[in-house]
Amino acid sequence: MSEIAARLAELKQLGLYRRTRLVSGPQGPHVLLDGKPVLLLCSNNYLGLADHERVQEAAAAAALRWGVGAGSSRLVSGTMTIHRRLEQRLAAFKGTESALLFGSGYLANLGVVGALSGAGEVVFSDELNHASIIDGCRLSRAETFVYAHNDVEHLAWGLAQAGPRASLIVTESVFSMDGDVAPLEEISDLARRHRGVRVVVDEAHATGCVGPGGRGAVAEAGLDGEIDVVIGTLGKALGAYGAFAACDHEMAALLTNTARPLIFSTAPPPPAVAGALAALDLVEESPRRVDRLRANAEVLRAELAREGFDVAGSSTQIIPLVVGDAGTAMRVCEAALERGVFAQAIRPPTVPSGTSRLRLAVMATHTKDELREAAHVLGRAALQAGLRPATATATATAMAVAQEAARAPGVVDFAHEADAA
Ligand SMILES: Cc1ncc(COP(=O)(O)O)c(C=O)c1O
C-alpha cells in the first residue's frame, strides 16, 4: 500500500474521509445533489442573493465591460474602477473610513493577522476561530495565546501574562460552526485597557445577516469605528466571491503595503465584485430580507427544540446539532439525505475532536414549512442513527466547557489544537 493510500485508509477508518458532492443548479433552497432532489440546509448563501436576477445581471454586465479576470494584483494594475466603487460602498456599510478588497476571506485573514503581528509578539485568538485565522497566526510568526471560547477572563489573564508583547486580539463575531456571537464590547474594552493591543473581528457570517440592516455584530454592539479591522466576505450573504477589510485610512495604507495576499495575489474578478455590489444594493434597499433570515432561523430553532434538540447556544442563522462522534454525525447526515434534507456533517479538524455535528445554515429563501419539515426529518434521522435528539446540542459551548475543565488552570496554549474550516 502506498503512503497516500495508507493515509486515506486511516481517514476512512476514523470516519474522517471526505469527498465532494455535486450540486446541479444554483445555491437555492432546493438543489439536485449527486442527481437527487434535496432541501439545501448548509449553504452560506444566507440571503439567497447568489442567483438573484439583479446580481446575475450585474456580474454578466461586468464580464462584458471589464472582462472576466482582473489580470493583476491590486498593487500592479488590478485595482479597477469597479473595485474602488465597491470599497467605498463597503466602508459606508460598515461605518469605517476605508475598505480594502481581498481575493477571499481566507486571504484577508492571512493578510491582516500577518500584517498586524510578528515575531516576539503575542496574538490572542479564540479557540474556535476559523482555519484562516489560525493560519494567519501561524504565518505571522507571533506566539499565539489561544483563549477559551468567548472567555473574556481567560483573555484578560493572557493579556496580563504577555504584558507589552501583546499585539492583537482576533475573533469571529458570529462563529462559523456554532452560530453564537463573541462578547465584542468586553473584548474591545479589554483592548482599550491594554495600550497598543489591536482588535480584528471577522464578520464573515455576520455581514448581511445580523445587526441593523445586516451591518454586522460590530454595528449591533455599537462599536462602529472602534474595531481596528473588521473583515467580511463577499462569498456568503453577499452571494459572490472575495472579501474585504474595513478600517481607517491609515490602517488601509498599512495593509496595502504589508498584507501579503493583497500584494502577491490577483485582485478579485470584476464579475464577482460587481455581483457583490448589486447584492449590497439589495441588502440596503430591502432590509426585509435580513429580517426574513432571522425569522426563519427562529422557526427552525423552535421546531428543532420541539423535536428534542438543544438549540439554546445559537442565536443566528447557523444552528449546529453537535453529535460528538464523527461516525454518528455522518450517519445522521446520510439518514437525513435519504429523506431529502442536506445538512453537511462537520468533523475534525474543522471542529474540535468530540464535537462533530450537523451544521445547519438557514436561508432567507427557505419557506417556514420547509424548515418545519426539515426539523422533523432531522429528528427522525437522529433516531435512525441511534441518537436521541436530546443528546445532540446546538452549541459546542458545552464541549468547550468540558475541555476547559479538563485543562489545568492557567495553562497557556501557544498553538490552536483544532483547525476550523
Ligand atoms: C469565519 C470565516 N472566516 C473566513 C472564511 C473564509 O472566507 P472565504 O470563503 O471568503 O475564503 C470563512 C469561510 O468559511 C469563515 O467561516
The ligand as a Gaussian input file, in Angstrom:
#p B3LYP/6-31G(d) Opt

LIG

0 1
 C      -15.211000      32.831000       9.898000
 C      -14.706000      32.673000       8.495000
 N      -13.737000      33.496000       8.079000
 C      -13.241000      33.394000       6.830000
 C      -13.719000      32.458000       5.951000
 C      -13.123000      32.355000       4.600000
 O      -13.882000      33.082000       3.709000
 P      -13.807000      32.782000       2.145000
 O      -14.716000      31.640000       1.907000
 O      -14.232000      34.058000       1.515000
 O      -12.376000      32.422000       1.857000
 C      -14.727000      31.595000       6.342000
 C      -15.247000      30.600000       5.372000
 O      -15.890000      29.676000       5.624000
 C      -15.229000      31.691000       7.657000
 O      -16.171000      30.858000       8.078000

